[in-house]
Amino acid sequence: MQNSQTINSAGLLLKKTSWRRLFRSKWFYFFSLLLLLGAFYYYRQAGGSSAETRYILSAVAKGTVTNVISGTGQVSASNQIDIIPAASGDILELNVAAGQKVIAGEVIAKLDDTDAQSQVRQAKNSLASAQASLASKLAGPSAEEIIVSKKSIESSRMSYDNTVNNLVYTKQANADSLEKAKLQVENSNISLANAQRTYDNAISSSGISSDSDSNSLDKAYSDTKNTLTSAQISLRSALVNADNILEKNNYNNSGHNYKNYLGVRNAQSINTADNAYNVARGSFLSLVTDYSAAENSWNNEKIENLLVKTQETASLMRSLATAISDLLLNSITSADFNQSTLDSYKQTSSSQETTMISLLNSLQSMQQSLVNAKLNSSSSDISVNASVANAKASLESAKNNLISADNALKQAEIDNQKSLDSANNEIAAKKNSYESAQAQLDLKVAKPRSVELTSYYLQIATAEVNYQETLDNLEETEIKAPIDGIIAQVNKKAGDSVRDSDSGDTLATIITEEKLAVISLNEVDVARVAVGQKAILSFSALEDLEMTGTVVEIESIGTVSQGVVSYEVKIVLDSQDERIKPQMTVSADIIVEKSIDVLNIPNAAVKNDENGDAYVEVLDFKGELDPSGVSSTKEPVVFYVETGLSDDTNTEIKSGLDEGALVVVKITIASNSSSTTAKSSATSLLGGSGMGGMRSAGGPPGM
């Protein structure tokens, strides 16, 4: 009794609150007008006669509410494999036909294995050869091999002895060249002393008039011209000698190129010599051209220009001789290039360097003579005897010759050291060859080392792998079923040729007996589907068959068609039926949500007010329910409820109602002339509060 009073009090409070809110609403007057119009309408329809209101009720009961996503698609095999041979060849046997069941590993076809058998034999022979090599290594060298190695040692020893003897020869040749250079220095000193005496005598005993100045200048230019002519010959000779050593224009009838047969320890020296040669040769050819042009009309200016250019060319020729000397210093002998030839080249190069130094000195002397002659010619108050000028020029030349001789002596000492170093290097190389030959023999007669045996074992292992691969290739000529299943299609016949897996040549297609449904869902529905959800499946071709399944895969990337995105969902059947075939049309209801053993009522009993809040109308009725409706003197009471999951029929009630309460599903009004049906008075009149407009927070009365 107390509980009922509490409920009524709460209901009154809610009703008052609802009325206040209703009065403040702008829709109040609109609904009031509708109420008046409705009353007038019912009065006219009833014709002033009596009307009876009947309520179709439903009891709040526990049950299951299920929410599903529906889609259609086709049946597919759970696994489909195209059988593509791993080997190529002609089909000798084909042991299956479409529709035939096979088990994994069963031979379904055989290919011609002639080539595979041949490869197996070759690989087997390679393995045997590798094993034999190991056995030979373990057995040690034969007597014949030891004899050959000993002869190699003897040959290396002879070469070593020859290089030792060559060192003696080199030392003697160095001593001779050094003695010649020293003798040249002594002769230059004697010449310098004679030139000094001649010059001194000329100064003391001769005089010269201004009339002879012009003759002295002419003679100076004439002497310079003669010196230039002589210089042409020396420069050409230096270039020819460089040609012979570097073999630029010929190959000495030997059929070899210098760079191909001469061993050089430093490749940079070859590049340096080549560059020096090209520069010197270009300067010389330009000088020859200018000299030939000057021969037609000699004058003092041309002579002076040629003198300067000849000095430049001589300097480049000296650099070329130095570069060749460095090249020969870094050279070693070979079968096509003996020590005698190398020494001859060195002597020639050294001589050319000395000649170029002497030529440069002579050209400088001539240039000085020209300067002196010009001074004598322009200074009339200076009287110098021509013999004095010549004696002075000879003195300067003698001084330059002494400098050249000193330089030649120094160069000879350098060349001697280079030759000695080269001979010592040759001895070291031959000694290494001799010791290497001895070591090779020692290595042959010694027991095999572990590192050598490892190499042989590696060769055997590689041969074994190759042999196994050929056996695998031979086995691949038997084509086997990869899985248990049914042969869905055969694309070849006996006698046809097939290619390996790289070409994608399909022999047959196998499918599993297990089926699955592949349906298509839009982007809104697929968002609610998850792997593991259950589904109810039906088939257009099998109207009496309904099966359950489980979602096993959801496509990650959808397909867009005419602006609509769809996703494939795969559902595996929980059981198999032979009547179900691939490509059959299937409909699936995927259960995305499910509430079990919850309070629920028909969807028509749930209504919403202007704020969107859900409510129901509960009638306190005692008696037997009539499907056509019941009459009651009481009016339904509004109860606001919390709804949950809903399906096509029922809605889950989470709170606000008790089990057994009677909710109004539909209201019918019967009269003498007609019968009018309404969903509820609240809906038709006040948008949810027509039956008194009361809102209850408590539970409704029970049955």
C-alpha positions in Angstrom: 0.0 0.0 0.0 2.8 2.4 0.9 4.7 1.5 -2.3 1.6 2.3 -4.3 1.2 5.7 -2.6 4.9 6.4 -3.3 4.3 5.5 -7.0 1.2 7.7 -7.2 3.0 10.6 -5.5 5.9 10.3 -7.9 3.5 10.0 -10.8 1.7 13.2 -9.7 5.0 15.0 -9.4 6.1 13.9 -12.9 2.7 14.9 -14.3 3.0 18.4 -12.8 6.5 18.7 -14.2 5.2 17.5 -17.6 2.3 19.9 -17.6 4.5 22.9 -16.7 6.8 22.0 -19.5 3.9 21.5 -21.8 2.4 24.9 -20.9 5.7 26.6 -21.6 6.0 24.9 -25.0 5.2 26.8 -28.1 3.4 23.7 -29.4 0.8 23.8 -26.5 -1.7 26.0 -28.4 -1.1 24.0 -31.6 -2.0 20.7 -29.8 -4.9 22.3 -28.0 -6.4 23.3 -31.3 -5.9 19.8 -32.6 -7.6 18.4 -29.4 -10.7 20.6 -30.1 -10.8 19.6 -33.8 -10.4 16.0 -32.8 -13.2 16.2 -30.3 -15.4 17.8 -32.9 -14.5 15.1 -35.4 -15.3 12.3 -33.1 -18.5 13.9 -32.1 -19.6 14.2 -35.7 -18.5 10.6 -36.5 -20.3 9.2 -33.5 -23.4 11.2 -34.4 -24.0 11.8 -30.7 -24.1 8.1 -30.1 -22.0 6.2 -27.5 -18.4 5.0 -28.4 -16.3 2.3 -26.8 -12.5 2.5 -26.4 -10.7 -0.8 -26.6 -7.0 -1.5 -25.8 -4.8 -4.1 -27.5 -2.4 -5.1 -24.7 0.9 -7.0 -24.5 2.6 -8.3 -21.4 6.2 -7.4 -20.6 8.0 -10.7 -20.8 11.5 -12.0 -21.0 12.9 -13.2 -24.3 15.7 -12.8 -26.9 16.1 -9.7 -29.0 18.3 -10.0 -32.1 19.7 -7.4 -34.4 20.9 -8.6 -37.8 22.6 -7.2 -41.0 21.3 -8.8 -44.2 23.1 -9.3 -47.4 23.2 -11.5 -50.5 26.0 -13.2 -52.5 27.2 -16.5 -53.9 28.5 -19.8 -52.5 32.2 -20.4 -52.9 34.6 -23.1 -52.0 36.6 -22.3 -48.9 39.8 -23.0 -50.8 40.5 -23.1 -54.5 43.9 -23.9 -55.9 45.2 -23.8 -59.5 47.5 -26.8 -59.9 50.5 -25.3 -61.8 53.4 -27.8 -62.4 56.7 -26.9 -60.9 58.5 -28.4 -64.0 57.9 -28.2 -67.7 57.4 -31.1 -70.0 54.9 -33.3 -71.9 52.1 -35.0 -70.0 52.6 -38.8 -70.1 49.8 -39.7 -67.7 46.7 -37.8 -66.5 44.9 -39.7 -63.7 42.0 -37.4 -62.8 38.8 -36.0 -64.3 36.5 -33.2 -63.3 34.4 -34.0 -60.2 36.8 -36.6 -58.9 37.7 -36.6 -55.2 41.4 -36.7 -54.4 43.5 -36.7 -51.3 46.6 -34.6 -50.6 49.7 -36.2 -52.0 47.9 -38.3 -54.6 49.6 -38.4 -58.0 47.3 -36.9 -60.5 49.7 -36.6 -63.5 53.1 -37.6 -64.7 55.4 -35.6 -67.0 58.2 -36.7 -69.3 61.2 -37.0 -67.0 64.0 -37.6 -69.6 65.7 -34.3 -69.1 65.3 -34.5 -65.3 66.9 -38.0 -65.3 69.8 -36.6 -67.3 70.3 -33.8 -64.8 70.3 -36.2 -62.0 73.1 -38.3 -63.6 75.2 -35.2 -64.3 74.8 -33.9 -60.7 75.6 -37.4 -59.4 78.8 -37.4 -61.5 79.7 -33.9 -60.2 79.3 -35.1 -56.7 81.5 -38.1 -57.4 84.2 -35.8 -59.0 84.2 -33.6 -55.9 84.6 -36.6 -53.6 87.4 -37.9 -55.8 89.2 -34.5 -55.6 89.1 -34.7 -51.9 90.4 -38.2 -51.9 93.2 -37.1 -54.2 94.1 -34.3 -51.9 94.2 -36.6 -48.9 96.4 -39.0 -50.9 99.1 -36.3 -51.6 101.0 -35.4 -54.9 102.2 -38.0 -57.3 105.9 -38.6 -58.2 105.4 -36.8 -61.5 104.0 -33.7 -59.8 107.0 -33.6 -57.4 109.4 -33.8 -60.4 107.7 -30.9 -62.1 107.8 -28.8 -58.9 111.5 -29.5 -58.5 112.2 -28.4 -62.1 110.3 -25.2 -61.4 112.6 -24.6 -58.4 115.7 -25.1 -60.6 114.4 -22.6 -63.1 113.7 -20.1 -60.5 117.1 -20.6 -59.0 118.8 -20.0 -62.3 116.9 -16.7 -62.8 117.9 -15.6 -59.3 121.6 -16.3 -60.1 121.3 -14.3 -63.3 120.0 -11.3 -61.5 122.9 -11.6 -59.0 125.3 -11.6 -61.9 123.5 -8.7 -63.5 124.1 -6.7 -60.3 127.8 -7.1 -60.8 127.5 -5.9 -64.4 125.4 -2.9 -63.2 128.0 -1.9 -60.7 130.7 -2.0 -63.3 128.6 0.0 -65.8 127.9 2.5 -63.1 131.6 2.9 -62.4 132.3 3.4 -66.0 129.6 6.1 -66.5 130.7 7.9 -63.3 134.4 7.9 -64.5 133.3 9.4 -67.9 131.3 12.1 -66.1 134.3 13.0 -63.9 136.5 13.1 -67.0 134.1 15.5 -68.7 134.2 17.8 -65.6 138.0 17.8 -65.7 138.0 18.6 -69.5 135.5 21.4 -68.8 137.7 22.9 -66.1 140.7 22.8 -68.6 138.5 24.5 -71.3 137.4 27.1 -68.8 141.0 27.9 -67.9 142.0 28.2 -71.5 139.0 30.5 -72.2 139.9 32.7 -69.3 143.5 33.1 -70.5 142.2 33.9 -74.0 139.8 36.5 -72.7 142.5 38.1 -70.6 144.9 38.3 -73.5 142.2 39.8 -75.8 141.4 42.5 -73.2 145.0 43.5 -72.9 146.1 43.3 -76.6 143.2 44.3 -78.7 141.0 47.3 -79.3 138.0 48.0 -81.5 136.7 51.1 -83.3 133.1 52.1 -83.5 133.2 51.3 -87.2 133.4 47.7 -86.4 130.4 47.7 -84.0 128.0 47.1 -86.9 130.1 44.2 -88.2 130.2 42.6 -84.7 126.4 42.8 -84.4 125.9 41.2 -87.8 128.3 38.5 -86.9 126.5 37.9 -83.6 123.2 37.5 -85.5 124.9 35.2 -88.0 126.4 33.1 -85.2 123.0 32.9 -83.6 121.4 31.8 -86.9 124.1 29.1 -87.2 123.5 28.0 -83.6 119.7 27.8 -84.2 120.4 25.6 -87.2 122.6 23.3 -85.1 120.0 23.3 -82.3 117.3 22.0 -84.8 119.5 19.0 -85.3 120.0 18.4 -81.6 116.3 18.8 -80.8 115.3 16.5 -83.6 117.8 13.9 -82.4 116.4 14.1 -78.8 112.9 13.6 -80.1 113.9 10.6 -82.2 115.6 9.0 -79.2 112.4 9.6 -77.2 110.4 8.0 -80.0 112.7 4.9 -79.9 112.4 4.5 -76.1 108.7 5.2 -75.9 108.0 3.6 -79.3 105.6 6.3 -80.4 106.0 5.9 -84.1 107.2 2.3 -84.5 107.6 -0.9 -82.6 111.2 -1.8 -83.4 109.9 -4.6 -85.6 109.3 -6.6 -82.4 105.5 -6.6 -82.6 105.3 -5.2 -79.0 104.3 -1.9 -77.7 106.5 -0.4 -75.0 103.6 0.0 -72.5 102.5 -3.6 -73.1 105.7 -5.5 -72.4 107.7 -3.1 -70.1 106.9 -3.7 -66.5 106.6 -0.5 -64.6 106.2 -0.3 -60.8 104.6 3.1 -60.9 102.0 3.7 -63.7 102.2 7.5 -63.0 105.7 7.6 -64.5 104.3 6.4 -67.9 101.7 9.1 -67.8 104.3 11.7 -66.9 106.6 10.6 -69.8 103.7 10.5 -72.3 102.6 14.0 -71.3 106.2 15.4 -71.5 106.6 13.8 -74.9 103.4 15.3 -76.3 104.3 18.8 -75.0 107.9 18.7 -76.3 106.9 17.3 -79.7 104.2 19.9 -80.1 106.7 22.7 -79.3 109.3 21.2 -81.7 106.9 20.9 -84.6 105.8 24.5 -84.1 109.5 25.6 -84.0 110.2 23.7 -87.2 107.3 25.5 -88.9 108.5 28.9 -87.7 112.1 28.1 -88.8 111.0 27.1 -92.3 109.0 30.3 -92.7 112.0 32.4 -91.6 114.4 30.8 -94.1 112.7 32.7 -96.9 113.5 36.1 -95.5 115.8 36.2 -92.5 116.0 39.3 -90.3 117.2 40.1 -86.9 113.7 40.1 -85.3 113.0 36.6 -86.6 116.3 35.3 -85.3 115.6 36.7 -81.9 112.1 35.2 -81.8 113.4 31.8 -83.0 116.2 32.0 -80.3 113.6 32.5 -77.6 111.3 29.7 -78.9 114.3 27.4 -79.4 115.2 27.9 -75.7 111.7 27.0 -74.7 111.7 23.8 -76.9 115.2 22.8 -75.5 113.9 23.3 -71.9 110.9 21.0 -72.7 113.2 18.4 -74.3 115.3 18.4 -71.1 112.1 17.8 -69.1 111.2 15.0 -71.5 114.6 13.4 -70.9 114.2 13.7 -67.2 110.7 12.1 -67.3 112.1 9.2 -69.4 114.9 8.7 -66.9 112.4 8.5 -64.1 110.3 6.0 -66.2 113.3 3.8 -66.8 114.3 4.0 -63.1 110.9 2.5 -62.2 111.1 -0.2 -65.0 112.0 -3.9 -64.5 113.2 -6.3 -67.1 111.1 -9.1 -68.7 111.4 -11.8 -71.4 111.0 -9.1 -74.1 113.0 -6.4 -72.4 116.4 -7.4 -71.1 118.8 -5.6 -68.8 121.1 -4.7 -71.5 118.4 -2.8 -73.4 117.3 -1.1 -70.3 120.8 0.1 -69.5 121.2 1.3 -73.1 118.0 3.3 -72.8 119.2 4.8 -69.5 122.5 5.8 -71.0 120.7 7.4 -74.0 118.3 9.3 -71.8 121.1 10.5 -69.5 123.1 11.6 -72.6 120.2 13.5 -74.0 119.6 15.3 -70.8 123.2 16.4 -70.7 123.0 17.4 -74.4 119.9 19.5 -73.7 121.6 21.2 -70.7 124.6 22.0 -72.9 122.3 23.3 -75.7 120.4 25.5 -73.3 123.7 26.9 -72.1 124.8 27.6 -75.6 121.6 29.3 -76.5 121.8 31.4 -73.4 125.4 32.3 -74.4 124.2 33.3 -77.9 121.5 35.4 -76.3 124.1 37.2 -74.1 126.3 37.7 -77.2 123.4 39.4 -79.0 122.8 41.6 -76.0 126.5 42.6 -75.9 126.6 43.2 -79.6 123.6 45.4 -79.4 125.2 47.4 -76.5 128.4 47.7 -78.5 126.6 48.9 -81.6 124.5 51.5 -79.7 127.4 52.8 -77.5 129.9 54.6 -79.8 132.1 55.6 -76.9 132.7 51.9 -76.0 135.4 50.3 -78.1 135.6 46.6 -77.8 137.7 44.3 -79.9 135.7 41.6 -81.7 138.2 39.1 -80.4 137.4 40.2 -76.9 133.7 39.6 -77.5 134.4 36.2 -78.9 136.8 35.4 -76.1 134.2 36.5 -73.6 131.5 34.5 -75.3 133.9 31.5 -75.2 134.5 32.1 -71.6 130.8 32.2 -70.8 130.3 29.0 -72.9 133.2 27.3 -71.0 131.6 28.3 -67.7 128.2 26.9 -68.9 129.9 23.7 -70.1 131.5 23.3 -66.7 128.1 23.7 -65.1 126.7 21.1 -67.5 129.5 18.7 -66.8 128.9 19.1 -63.0 125.2 18.5 -63.6 126.0 15.5 -65.7 128.2 14.1 -63.0 125.4 14.6 -60.5 122.9 13.0 -62.8 125.3 10.1 -63.4 125.5 9.5 -59.7 121.7 9.6 -59.5 121.3 7.3 -62.5 123.9 4.9 -61.0 121.9 4.8 -57.7 118.7 4.1 -59.7 120.3 1.4 -61.7 121.7 -0.2 -58.5 118.3 0.0 -56.9 116.7 -1.6 -59.9 119.1 -4.4 -60.0 118.6 -5.0 -56.2 114.9 -5.0 -56.8 115.2 -7.5 -59.6 117.3 -9.8 -57.2 114.5 -9.5 -54.6 111.8 -10.4 -57.1 113.7 -13.4 -58.4 114.5 -14.5 -54.9 110.8 -14.3 -54.1 110.0 -16.4 -57.1 112.6 -19.0 -56.1 111.4 -19.2 -52.5 107.8 -19.4 -53.8 108.6 -22.4 -56.0 110.3 -24.0 -53.0 107.3 -23.2 -50.8 104.9 -24.7 -53.5 106.8 -28.0 -53.3 106.8 -28.0 -49.6 103.1 -27.3 -49.6 102.4 -30.2 -52.0 104.4 -32.7 -49.9 102.9 -31.4 -46.6 99.8 -32.8 -45.1 96.6 -31.0 -46.2 95.7 -28.1 -44.0 92.3 -27.7 -42.5 91.5 -24.6 -44.6 92.2 -26.5 -47.8 90.1 -29.5 -46.7 87.3 -27.0 -45.9 87.3 -25.9 -49.5 87.0 -29.4 -50.7 84.3 -30.2 -48.3 82.5 -27.1 -49.4 82.7 -28.3 -53.0 81.3 -31.6 -52.0 78.5 -29.9 -50.0 77.6 -27.8 -53.0 77.6 -30.8 -55.3 75.3 -32.6 -52.8 72.9 -29.7 -52.8 72.8 -29.7 -56.6 72.3 -33.4 -56.6 69.4 -33.1 -54.2 67.9 -30.3 -56.3 68.0 -32.5 -59.4 66.3 -35.3 -57.4 63.6 -32.7 -56.3 63.2 -31.6 -59.9 62.8 -35.3 -60.9 60.2 -35.7 -58.2 58.3 -32.6 -59.5 57.6 -34.5 -62.8 55.0 -36.3 -60.7 52.3 -33.8 -60.1 50.4 -34.4 -56.8 47.3 -33.0 -55.3 48.2 -30.2 -52.8 45.1 -30.7 -50.6 42.1 -32.9 -50.1 39.3 -31.9 -52.3 37.5 -32.2 -55.6 38.9 -31.7 -59.1 36.7 -28.8 -60.3 38.3 -28.4 -63.8 41.0 -30.1 -65.9 42.7 -27.9 -68.5 45.0 -30.4 -70.1 45.1 -33.9 -71.5 47.7 -36.6 -71.9 50.2 -35.6 -74.6 49.9 -31.9 -74.0 52.8 -29.8 -73.0 52.9 -27.8 -69.8 55.3 -25.1 -68.6 56.7 -24.5 -65.1 55.2 -22.3 -62.4 56.8 -19.1 -63.7 54.5 -19.2 -66.8 51.3 -19.8 -64.8 50.3 -22.8 -67.0 47.4 -24.3 -65.1 46.9 -28.1 -65.3 43.8 -28.4 -63.2 41.8 -26.7 -60.5 41.0 -28.3 -57.1 38.5 -27.0 -54.6 37.8 -28.1 -51.0 34.5 -29.7 -50.0 34.0 -27.1 -47.3 31.8 -24.2 -48.6 31.5 -20.6 -47.6 29.1 -17.8 -48.4 30.6 -14.6 -49.9 28.1 -11.7 -49.5 28.4 -8.0 -50.2 27.6 -5.2 -47.7 27.6 -1.5 -47.9 30.0 0.7 -45.9 27.4 1.4 -43.2 26.5 -2.2 -42.5 30.0 -3.6 -42.8 31.1 -1.3 -40.0 28.9 -3.3 -37.5 30.1 -6.8 -38.7 33.0 -8.5 -37.0 34.8 -11.8 -37.4 33.3 -14.6 -35.3 29.7 -13.3 -35.5 27.0 -16.0 -36.3 24.8 -15.8 -39.4 21.7 -17.6 -40.7 21.9 -18.6 -44.3 19.2 -19.5 -46.9 19.6 -20.5 -50.5 17.4 -19.4 -53.5 17.7 -22.8 -55.1 17.0 -24.7 -51.9 13.9 -23.2 -50.3 13.6 -25.8 -47.6 17.3 -25.4 -46.5 18.4 -23.0 -43.8 21.9 -23.2 -42.2 24.0 -21.4 -39.7 27.5 -20.0 -40.3 30.3 -17.9 -38.9 31.9 -14.8 -40.2 35.6 -15.6 -40.9 36.8 -12.7 -43.1 35.9 -9.1 -43.9 37.4 -7.4 -46.9 39.7 -4.5 -45.8 39.5 -2.6 -49.1 36.1 -2.0 -50.6 35.0 -1.9 -54.2 33.5 1.3 -55.6 30.8 1.0 -58.2 28.8 4.1 -59.4 29.8 5.9 -56.2 28.7 3.1 -53.9 31.3 1.3 -51.8 30.8 -2.4 -51.0 32.8 -4.9 -49.0 32.9 -8.7 -49.3 32.2 -10.7 -46.2 33.0 -14.4 -46.0 30.9 -16.8 -43.9 31.9 -20.4 -43.4 29.1 -22.9 -43.2 28.8 -24.7 -39.8 27.8 -27.9 -41.7 28.1 -29.1 -45.2 25.4 -30.2 -47.6 26.1 -31.8 -51.0 23.2 -30.0 -52.5 25.0 -26.7 -52.0 27.2 -25.9 -55.1 29.6 -23.1 -55.7 28.1 -19.9 -57.3 24.6 -20.6 -55.8 22.8 -17.5 -54.6 22.8 -17.2 -50.8 21.1 -14.8 -48.4 22.7 -14.2 -45.0 21.4 -12.6 -41.8 24.4 -11.7 -39.7 23.6 -11.4 -36.0 25.5 -8.3 -35.0 23.8 -7.8 -31.6 21.8 -10.2 -29.3 20.3 -9.7 -25.9 19.2 -13.0 -24.3 16.6 -13.4 -21.5 15.8 -9.6 -21.3 12.5 -7.8 -20.8 11.0 -6.9 -24.2 7.7 -5.5 -25.6 6.4 -5.1 -29.2 7.9 -2.2 -31.1 4.5 -0.6 -31.5 4.2 -0.1 -27.8 7.2 2.2 -27.6 6.6 5.9 -28.3 8.7 9.1 -28.1 7.7 12.5 -26.8 8.7 15.9 -28.3 12.1 15.6 -26.6 12.8 12.2 -28.0 12.4 10.4 -24.7 10.9 6.9 -24.9 7.7 6.0 -23.0 5.0 3.4 -22.9 1.4 3.4 -21.7 0.6 0.9 -19.0 -3.0 -0.2 -18.3 -3.9 -1.6 -14.9 -6.1 -4.5 -16.1 -7.3 -7.6 -14.4 -8.8 -10.3 -16.4 -8.3 -12.4 -19.5 -6.7 -10.6 -22.5 -8.6 -10.5 -25.8 -6.6 -10.2 -29.0 -9.2 -7.9 -30.3 -8.7 -5.6 -27.3 -10.1 -5.1 -23.9 -12.3 -2.4 -22.3 -11.4 -0.6 -19.2 -12.8 2.2 -17.1 -9.2 3.2 -16.2 -7.0 5.1 -18.4 -3.4 4.0 -19.3 -0.5 5.6 -17.3 2.6 6.9 -19.1 5.9 5.4 -18.0 9.2 6.6 -19.3 11.5 3.7 -20.0 15.2 3.1 -21.0 15.3 1.0 -24.2 18.0 -1.2 -25.5 18.4 -3.5 -28.5 15.5 -3.8 -31.0 14.8 -6.0 -33.9 12.0 -6.1 -36.5 9.4 -7.1 -33.8 10.4 -6.4 -30.3 12.4 -3.8 -28.2 14.5 -4.5 -25.2 13.4 -2.6 -22.0 16.4 -2.0 -19.7 14.5 -0.1 -17.0 11.1 1.5 -16.2 8.9 -1.6 -16.4 8.5 -4.9 -14.5 7.9 -8.3 -16.0 4.1 -8.9 -16.5 3.1 -5.3 -16.8 0.5 -4.7 -19.6 1.5 -2.1 -22.2 -0.8 -0.6 -24.8 0.1 -1.7 -28.3 -2.9 -0.2 -30.0 -6.1 1.6 -29.2 -9.4 1.1 -31.1 -12.6 3.2 -30.7 -15.8 1.4 -31.7 -19.2 3.1 -32.3 -22.6 2.1 -33.5 -21.8 3.3 -37.1 -18.0 2.8 -37.4 -14.8 1.7 -35.6 -11.8 3.9 -35.4 -8.3 2.7 -34.5 -5.6 4.8 -33.1 -2.0 4.0 -32.0 -2.6 5.8 -28.8 -4.5 8.8 -27.5 -1.2 10.3 -26.4 0.1 10.2 -30.0 -3.0 11.6 -31.5 -3.6 14.3 -29.1 -0.5 15.4 -27.1 2.4 13.6 -28.7 2.7 11.1 -25.8 0.5 12.2 -22.9 -3.1 12.0 -24.1 -4.1 9.5 -21.4 -4.0 12.1 -18.6 -0.5 13.3 -19.6 1.0 11.8 -16.5 4.7 10.6 -16.4 5.5 7.9 -13.9 8.9 7.2 -12.6 7.8 4.1 -10.7 7.1 0.6 -12.0 3.6 -0.2 -13.4 1.2 -2.4 -11.7 1.7 -6.1 -12.3 -0.8 -8.5 -13.9 
